[in-house]
Protein backbone atom coordinates (compact mmCIF):
# COMPACT_ATOMS: atom_id res chain seq x y z
CA UNK A 1 0.00 0.00 0.00
CA UNK A 2 1.45 3.42 -0.92
CA UNK A 3 2.36 5.91 1.78
CA UNK A 4 -0.15 8.69 2.45
CA UNK A 5 0.74 11.73 0.31
CA UNK A 6 -1.92 14.11 1.62
CA UNK A 7 -1.38 16.08 4.79
CA UNK A 8 -3.21 18.76 6.69
CA UNK A 9 -2.16 22.41 6.41
CA UNK A 10 -0.88 22.21 9.99
CA UNK A 11 1.31 19.22 9.12
CA UNK A 12 2.66 21.02 6.05
CA UNK A 13 3.45 24.17 8.03
CA UNK A 14 5.24 22.14 10.70
CA UNK A 15 7.77 21.07 8.04
CA UNK A 16 8.73 24.67 7.18
CA UNK A 17 11.72 26.02 9.10
CA UNK A 18 13.12 29.54 9.26
CA UNK A 19 15.44 30.02 6.29
CA UNK A 20 13.65 27.46 4.10
CA UNK A 21 13.46 27.80 0.35
CA UNK A 22 9.78 28.16 -0.58
CA UNK A 23 8.58 27.53 -4.12
CA UNK A 24 5.43 29.52 -4.88
CA UNK A 25 3.44 28.67 -7.98
CA UNK A 26 0.16 29.79 -9.44
CA UNK A 27 -0.86 33.00 -11.09
CA UNK A 28 -0.28 36.46 -9.59
CA UNK A 29 -3.89 36.80 -8.46
CA UNK A 30 -5.16 33.20 -8.23
CA UNK A 31 -4.19 29.64 -7.33
CA UNK A 32 -2.05 30.76 -4.40
CA UNK A 33 -1.47 29.07 -1.05
CA UNK A 34 -2.88 32.03 0.90
CA UNK A 35 -3.79 30.12 4.04
CA UNK A 36 -0.39 28.48 4.30
CA UNK A 37 1.44 31.80 3.78
CA UNK A 38 -0.80 33.60 6.28
CA UNK A 39 -0.17 30.93 8.90
CA UNK A 40 3.59 31.07 8.32
CA UNK A 41 3.38 34.81 8.97
CA UNK A 42 1.23 34.35 12.08
CA UNK A 43 3.70 31.80 13.44
CA UNK A 44 6.56 34.27 12.96
CA UNK A 45 8.45 32.13 10.45
CA UNK A 46 11.13 34.14 8.64
CA UNK A 47 14.23 34.39 6.46
CA UNK A 48 12.64 32.60 3.52
CA UNK A 49 14.24 32.31 0.12
CA UNK A 50 11.24 32.63 -2.21
CA UNK A 51 11.29 31.15 -5.70
CA UNK A 52 8.22 32.20 -7.70
CA UNK A 53 7.13 30.58 -10.93
CA UNK A 54 5.83 31.47 -13.38
CA UNK A 55 5.34 34.85 -11.70
CA UNK A 56 4.95 36.08 -8.14
CA UNK A 57 1.77 37.70 -6.91
CA UNK A 58 0.00 38.59 -3.75
CA UNK A 59 1.18 35.63 -1.63
CA UNK A 60 4.82 36.47 -2.31
CA UNK A 61 4.00 40.12 -1.61
CA UNK A 62 2.32 39.14 1.69
CA UNK A 63 5.42 37.28 2.83
CA UNK A 64 7.67 40.14 1.74
CA UNK A 65 5.49 42.76 3.43
CA UNK A 66 5.52 40.78 6.67
CA UNK A 67 9.31 40.72 6.64
CA UNK A 68 9.34 36.93 6.28
CA UNK A 69 11.46 36.82 3.09
CA UNK A 70 15.11 37.74 2.68
CA UNK A 71 15.63 36.64 -0.95
CA UNK A 72 13.29 36.35 -3.93
CA UNK A 73 13.98 34.71 -7.30
CA UNK A 74 11.55 35.84 -9.96
CA UNK A 75 10.82 36.72 -13.56
CA UNK A 76 8.04 39.10 -12.49
CA UNK A 77 6.31 40.05 -9.24
CA UNK A 78 3.10 41.95 -9.73
CA UNK A 79 -0.66 42.09 -9.70
CA UNK A 80 -1.30 41.72 -13.44
CA UNK A 81 -3.10 44.82 -14.74
CA UNK A 82 -2.97 46.38 -11.26
CA UNK A 83 0.80 46.88 -11.51
CA UNK A 84 3.85 45.92 -9.51
CA UNK A 85 3.45 44.33 -6.09
CA UNK A 86 3.89 47.21 -3.61
CA UNK A 87 5.80 45.42 -0.84
CA UNK A 88 8.15 43.82 -3.35
CA UNK A 89 8.78 47.16 -5.06
CA UNK A 90 9.44 49.01 -1.79
CA UNK A 91 11.80 46.38 -0.37
CA UNK A 92 13.62 45.85 -3.68
CA UNK A 93 14.18 49.59 -4.04
CA UNK A 94 15.41 50.09 -0.46
CA UNK A 95 17.63 46.99 -0.69
CA UNK A 96 16.08 45.20 2.29
CA UNK A 97 15.42 42.07 0.20
CA UNK A 98 17.89 40.37 -2.12
CA UNK A 99 16.56 39.93 -5.65
CA UNK A 100 17.55 37.40 -8.29
CA UNK A 101 15.89 38.49 -11.51
CA UNK A 102 15.42 35.74 -14.12
CA UNK A 103 13.91 37.81 -16.93
ChimeraX commands (.cxc) that place a marker at each C-alpha (Angstrom):
marker #1 position 0.00,0.00,0.00 radius 0.5
marker #1 position 1.45,3.42,-0.92 radius 0.5
marker #1 position 2.36,5.91,1.78 radius 0.5
marker #1 position -0.15,8.69,2.45 radius 0.5
marker #1 position 0.74,11.73,0.31 radius 0.5
marker #1 position -1.92,14.11,1.62 radius 0.5
marker #1 position -1.38,16.08,4.79 radius 0.5
marker #1 position -3.21,18.76,6.69 radius 0.5
marker #1 position -2.16,22.41,6.41 radius 0.5
marker #1 position -0.88,22.21,9.99 radius 0.5
marker #1 position 1.31,19.22,9.12 radius 0.5
marker #1 position 2.66,21.02,6.05 radius 0.5
marker #1 position 3.45,24.17,8.03 radius 0.5
marker #1 position 5.24,22.14,10.70 radius 0.5
marker #1 position 7.77,21.07,8.04 radius 0.5
marker #1 position 8.73,24.67,7.18 radius 0.5
marker #1 position 11.72,26.02,9.10 radius 0.5
marker #1 position 13.12,29.54,9.26 radius 0.5
marker #1 position 15.44,30.02,6.29 radius 0.5
marker #1 position 13.65,27.46,4.10 radius 0.5
marker #1 position 13.46,27.80,0.35 radius 0.5
marker #1 position 9.78,28.16,-0.58 radius 0.5
marker #1 position 8.58,27.53,-4.12 radius 0.5
marker #1 position 5.43,29.52,-4.88 radius 0.5
marker #1 position 3.44,28.67,-7.98 radius 0.5
marker #1 position 0.16,29.79,-9.44 radius 0.5
marker #1 position -0.86,33.00,-11.09 radius 0.5
marker #1 position -0.28,36.46,-9.59 radius 0.5
marker #1 position -3.89,36.80,-8.46 radius 0.5
marker #1 position -5.16,33.20,-8.23 radius 0.5
marker #1 position -4.19,29.64,-7.33 radius 0.5
marker #1 position -2.05,30.76,-4.40 radius 0.5
marker #1 position -1.47,29.07,-1.05 radius 0.5
marker #1 position -2.88,32.03,0.90 radius 0.5
marker #1 position -3.79,30.12,4.04 radius 0.5
marker #1 position -0.39,28.48,4.30 radius 0.5
marker #1 position 1.44,31.80,3.78 radius 0.5
marker #1 position -0.80,33.60,6.28 radius 0.5
marker #1 position -0.17,30.93,8.90 radius 0.5
marker #1 position 3.59,31.07,8.32 radius 0.5
marker #1 position 3.38,34.81,8.97 radius 0.5
marker #1 position 1.23,34.35,12.08 radius 0.5
marker #1 position 3.70,31.80,13.44 radius 0.5
marker #1 position 6.56,34.27,12.96 radius 0.5
marker #1 position 8.45,32.13,10.45 radius 0.5
marker #1 position 11.13,34.14,8.64 radius 0.5
marker #1 position 14.23,34.39,6.46 radius 0.5
marker #1 position 12.64,32.60,3.52 radius 0.5
marker #1 position 14.24,32.31,0.12 radius 0.5
marker #1 position 11.24,32.63,-2.21 radius 0.5
marker #1 position 11.29,31.15,-5.70 radius 0.5
marker #1 position 8.22,32.20,-7.70 radius 0.5
marker #1 position 7.13,30.58,-10.93 radius 0.5
marker #1 position 5.83,31.47,-13.38 radius 0.5
marker #1 position 5.34,34.85,-11.70 radius 0.5
marker #1 position 4.95,36.08,-8.14 radius 0.5
marker #1 position 1.77,37.70,-6.91 radius 0.5
marker #1 position 0.00,38.59,-3.75 radius 0.5
marker #1 position 1.18,35.63,-1.63 radius 0.5
marker #1 position 4.82,36.47,-2.31 radius 0.5
marker #1 position 4.00,40.12,-1.61 radius 0.5
marker #1 position 2.32,39.14,1.69 radius 0.5
marker #1 position 5.42,37.28,2.83 radius 0.5
marker #1 position 7.67,40.14,1.74 radius 0.5
marker #1 position 5.49,42.76,3.43 radius 0.5
marker #1 position 5.52,40.78,6.67 radius 0.5
marker #1 position 9.31,40.72,6.64 radius 0.5
marker #1 position 9.34,36.93,6.28 radius 0.5
marker #1 position 11.46,36.82,3.09 radius 0.5
marker #1 position 15.11,37.74,2.68 radius 0.5
marker #1 position 15.63,36.64,-0.95 radius 0.5
marker #1 position 13.29,36.35,-3.93 radius 0.5
marker #1 position 13.98,34.71,-7.30 radius 0.5
marker #1 position 11.55,35.84,-9.96 radius 0.5
marker #1 position 10.82,36.72,-13.56 radius 0.5
marker #1 position 8.04,39.10,-12.49 radius 0.5
marker #1 position 6.31,40.05,-9.24 radius 0.5
marker #1 position 3.10,41.95,-9.73 radius 0.5
marker #1 position -0.66,42.09,-9.70 radius 0.5
marker #1 position -1.30,41.72,-13.44 radius 0.5
marker #1 position -3.10,44.82,-14.74 radius 0.5
marker #1 position -2.97,46.38,-11.26 radius 0.5
marker #1 position 0.80,46.88,-11.51 radius 0.5
marker #1 position 3.85,45.92,-9.51 radius 0.5
marker #1 position 3.45,44.33,-6.09 radius 0.5
marker #1 position 3.89,47.21,-3.61 radius 0.5
marker #1 position 5.80,45.42,-0.84 radius 0.5
marker #1 position 8.15,43.82,-3.35 radius 0.5
marker #1 position 8.78,47.16,-5.06 radius 0.5
marker #1 position 9.44,49.01,-1.79 radius 0.5
marker #1 position 11.80,46.38,-0.37 radius 0.5
marker #1 position 13.62,45.85,-3.68 radius 0.5
marker #1 position 14.18,49.59,-4.04 radius 0.5
marker #1 position 15.41,50.09,-0.46 radius 0.5
marker #1 position 17.63,46.99,-0.69 radius 0.5
marker #1 position 16.08,45.20,2.29 radius 0.5
marker #1 position 15.42,42.07,0.20 radius 0.5
marker #1 position 17.89,40.37,-2.12 radius 0.5
marker #1 position 16.56,39.93,-5.65 radius 0.5
marker #1 position 17.55,37.40,-8.29 radius 0.5
marker #1 position 15.89,38.49,-11.51 radius 0.5
marker #1 position 15.42,35.74,-14.12 radius 0.5
marker #1 position 13.91,37.81,-16.93 radius 0.5
marker link #1:1,2 radius 0.2
marker link #1:2,3 radius 0.2
marker link #1:3,4 radius 0.2
marker link #1:4,5 radius 0.2
marker link #1:5,6 radius 0.2
marker link #1:6,7 radius 0.2
marker link #1:7,8 radius 0.2
marker link #1:8,9 radius 0.2
marker link #1:9,10 radius 0.2
marker link #1:10,11 radius 0.2
marker link #1:11,12 radius 0.2
marker link #1:12,13 radius 0.2
marker link #1:13,14 radius 0.2
marker link #1:14,15 radius 0.2
marker link #1:15,16 radius 0.2
marker link #1:16,17 radius 0.2
marker link #1:17,18 radius 0.2
marker link #1:18,19 radius 0.2
marker link #1:19,20 radius 0.2
marker link #1:20,21 radius 0.2
marker link #1:21,22 radius 0.2
marker link #1:22,23 radius 0.2
marker link #1:23,24 radius 0.2
marker link #1:24,25 radius 0.2
marker link #1:25,26 radius 0.2
marker link #1:26,27 radius 0.2
marker link #1:27,28 radius 0.2
marker link #1:28,29 radius 0.2
marker link #1:29,30 radius 0.2
marker link #1:30,31 radius 0.2
marker link #1:31,32 radius 0.2
marker link #1:32,33 radius 0.2
marker link #1:33,34 radius 0.2
marker link #1:34,35 radius 0.2
marker link #1:35,36 radius 0.2
marker link #1:36,37 radius 0.2
marker link #1:37,38 radius 0.2
marker link #1:38,39 radius 0.2
marker link #1:39,40 radius 0.2
marker link #1:40,41 radius 0.2
marker link #1:41,42 radius 0.2
marker link #1:42,43 radius 0.2
marker link #1:43,44 radius 0.2
marker link #1:44,45 radius 0.2
marker link #1:45,46 radius 0.2
marker link #1:46,47 radius 0.2
marker link #1:47,48 radius 0.2
marker link #1:48,49 radius 0.2
marker link #1:49,50 radius 0.2
marker link #1:50,51 radius 0.2
marker link #1:51,52 radius 0.2
marker link #1:52,53 radius 0.2
marker link #1:53,54 radius 0.2
marker link #1:54,55 radius 0.2
marker link #1:55,56 radius 0.2
marker link #1:56,57 radius 0.2
marker link #1:57,58 radius 0.2
marker link #1:58,59 radius 0.2
marker link #1:59,60 radius 0.2
marker link #1:60,61 radius 0.2
marker link #1:61,62 radius 0.2
marker link #1:62,63 radius 0.2
marker link #1:63,64 radius 0.2
marker link #1:64,65 radius 0.2
marker link #1:65,66 radius 0.2
marker link #1:66,67 radius 0.2
marker link #1:67,68 radius 0.2
marker link #1:68,69 radius 0.2
marker link #1:69,70 radius 0.2
marker link #1:70,71 radius 0.2
marker link #1:71,72 radius 0.2
marker link #1:72,73 radius 0.2
marker link #1:73,74 radius 0.2
marker link #1:74,75 radius 0.2
marker link #1:75,76 radius 0.2
marker link #1:76,77 radius 0.2
marker link #1:77,78 radius 0.2
marker link #1:78,79 radius 0.2
marker link #1:79,80 radius 0.2
marker link #1:80,81 radius 0.2
marker link #1:81,82 radius 0.2
marker link #1:82,83 radius 0.2
marker link #1:83,84 radius 0.2
marker link #1:84,85 radius 0.2
marker link #1:85,86 radius 0.2
marker link #1:86,87 radius 0.2
marker link #1:87,88 radius 0.2
marker link #1:88,89 radius 0.2
marker link #1:89,90 radius 0.2
marker link #1:90,91 radius 0.2
marker link #1:91,92 radius 0.2
marker link #1:92,93 radius 0.2
marker link #1:93,94 radius 0.2
marker link #1:94,95 radius 0.2
marker link #1:95,96 radius 0.2
marker link #1:96,97 radius 0.2
marker link #1:97,98 radius 0.2
marker link #1:98,99 radius 0.2
marker link #1:99,100 radius 0.2
marker link #1:100,101 radius 0.2
marker link #1:101,102 radius 0.2
marker link #1:102,103 radius 0.2
view
